[in-house]
């Protein structure tokens, strides 16, 4: 069963990934650091499967229209 969190956007998840990577550099041990990197990688992979944000699509269309 997948956990569903509402109210967060892609930028929020990107910030979480960045925080996990920074935290892995300051982890109490190699196991904790590896776990934080693993979680960050899994979230990052999931983010890459999402369609581009609407703003990016609108910007692309604006460039094509010029």
N, C-alpha and C positions, 0 to 999 in steps of 0.2 A: 504494500500500500504506500503510495507516494504522499508525502507531506505537502499540503497546499497552504501557502501563505499569501494573504491578500494585502493590498495597500502598498506594495513595494514595486518599484519600476526597475528596468534593466540597469539604470545608473546606480541604483541602490545595491543591486547584486554585484555589480562591478566593484563597488566600494568595499563590499564584504570580502570579495576575493582578494583585493589589494591588502585589506587589513589582515586576512589570514596569512598571506605571504610575508608580510612584515612581522607578524607575530611568530611565524615559524623561525625567523632569524633570531628571536629572543626566547625561544622555548627552553624549558627546563631540561630537556634531554632530547636525544636524537629520535626517539619514538614519538614524542609529542610533535616535534618539528615535521617529521614525515607525515603524521596524521593530518596536520594542518595543511600541508602542501597537497595531500591527496584530496582533501575536501575542496580546496581552492580549485584544483584541476577539474574535479567533477562538476562543480558549479560552472566553471569556464566553458567546459564542453557543452553543458546544457544551454548556456547563453548563446553559443555559436549556432545552435539549431533553431533559434528564434528568427522570425522574419525581421528584416530591417525596420527600424522605427518609422512611423509615418512621416516624421520630419525629413528623414533621409530620402524617402521616396518622393516627397514634394520637392525637395531641392534638386533631385535628379531630373524630375519632370520640368522644372524651371530652366535648367541648363539646356535640356533638349529643345525647349521652346524658343530659345534665343537664336 
